[in-house]
């Protein structure tokens, strides 16, 4: 146990000395998550709310041309404070924590069905611009694609 304590102290002293000399400890860069094989996001649009301060709605298609099921676990919308996946059915609208995209299938995020609510939109998100949508899948893989920003009342 004494050897373990000495080793820990030696590492600490080495780190302090390197920092004091102006040298930062070398950090390894983690590989960025990659898009799951066969997944593509298309036809994306962010509909601005009619009343400023209300959430916007994001619609798009996610196609899976790969061999395995892919589960969407989270969504991020550039310029939004937060984003949540919702489903609308006979029971009303409710948040969902994951969406399955089966092989050979396309899941449509569309009005009256599965969609994304983008909360706390920044003033920089304006009609005629674009916002990047990033989907995170179970396992950490991600795919990003642009969404056209449209004014309330425009074609959804």
Buried (B, 14 or more C-beta within 10 A) or exposed (E): EEEEEEEEEEEEEEEEEEEEEEEEEEEEEEEEBEBBEBBBBEBBBBBBBEEEEEBBBBBBBBBBEBEEEBBBBBBBBBBBEEBBBBBBEEEEEEEEEEBEBEEEEBBEBBEEBBBBBBBEBEEEBEEEBBBEBBBBBBEEBBBEBBBBBBEBEEEE
